[in-house]
């Protein structure tokens, strides 16, 4: 096998990891107080792939930053929040950084 072919195969095996979203944004109904936000944050930080979590009561938004090369299936996220008594209305994945989401929401890192 030629060195070029080996490099191509190695690169193609890394493409799925590079295409994964940096963050997962979820629109969640039922968020009414700071205790709700703390509970959700604590629950989502238990996932090994979670790097950071942002919860906005005003926007009904929960954002999870993923560790590099990691992912959390939508079904597991939905199950965790549903079991905690919340309704997930949408899940979106993007390359938006958690810092950009915090800025958009007018929050600072705790």
C-alpha positions in Angstrom: 0.0 0.0 0.0 1.4 3.4 -0.9 2.0 6.1 1.7 -0.6 8.3 -0.1 -3.2 5.7 0.2 -2.4 5.2 3.9 -2.7 8.9 4.5 -6.0 9.0 2.6 -7.5 6.2 4.7 -6.3 7.7 7.9 -7.9 11.1 7.0 -11.2 9.5 5.9 -11.4 7.7 9.2 -11.1 11.0 11.0 -13.8 12.8 9.0 -16.7 11.6 11.0 -15.1 12.9 14.2 -14.4 16.3 12.6 -18.0 16.6 11.4 -19.6 16.1 14.8 -21.2 19.1 16.4 -19.5 21.1 19.0 -22.7 21.8 20.9 -26.2 20.4 21.3 -28.9 23.0 21.9 -32.3 21.7 23.2 -35.5 23.7 23.6 -37.1 22.5 26.8 -40.5 23.3 28.3 -41.0 23.2 32.1 -38.0 25.3 33.1 -39.3 27.7 35.8 -36.7 28.3 38.5 -33.0 28.2 39.3 -33.4 24.9 41.0 -34.6 23.5 37.6 -31.5 24.8 35.9 -29.2 23.4 38.6 -30.8 20.0 38.4 -30.6 19.8 34.6 -27.0 21.0 34.6 -26.0 18.4 37.2 -27.8 15.6 35.3 -26.2 16.5 32.0 -22.7 16.9 33.4 -22.9 13.1 34.4 -22.5 12.2 30.7 -18.9 11.4 30.0 -19.0 13.3 26.7 -20.2 16.6 28.4 -17.6 19.4 28.5 -19.9 22.2 29.7 -23.6 23.0 30.1 -25.6 26.2 29.8 -29.2 26.6 30.9 -31.4 29.6 30.1 -34.7 29.8 31.9 -35.8 32.8 29.9 -35.1 31.2 26.5 -36.1 27.6 27.6 -32.8 26.6 26.2 -30.3 23.9 27.4 -26.9 23.7 25.6 -24.3 21.0 26.0 -20.8 21.5 24.8 -19.2 18.2 23.8 -15.7 17.0 24.4 -13.6 16.6 21.3 -14.6 13.5 19.3 -17.4 12.7 21.7 -21.2 12.6 21.3 -24.4 12.0 23.2 -27.3 10.5 21.3 -30.5 12.5 21.1 -32.5 9.7 22.6 -30.3 9.7 25.7 -30.6 13.4 26.1 -34.3 13.4 25.6 -34.7 10.5 28.1 -32.6 12.2 30.8 -34.7 15.4 30.6 -38.0 13.7 30.2 -37.3 11.5 33.2 -36.6 14.7 35.2 -40.0 16.0 34.3 -39.3 18.3 31.3 -40.5 18.3 27.7 -37.8 18.5 25.0 -39.4 20.2 21.9 -36.3 20.4 19.7 -32.7 19.3 19.5 -30.2 21.0 17.3 -26.6 20.4 16.8 -24.1 23.0 15.7 -20.5 24.1 15.7 -21.4 27.2 17.8 -19.1 27.3 20.8 -20.6 27.3 24.3 -19.0 30.7 24.9 -20.9 32.1 21.9 -24.1 30.7 23.2 -23.4 32.2 26.7 -22.7 35.5 25.0 -25.9 35.3 23.0 -27.9 34.6 26.2 -26.1 37.3 28.1 -24.6 34.9 30.6 -21.1 34.6 32.0 -19.3 31.5 32.9 -19.9 30.6 36.6 
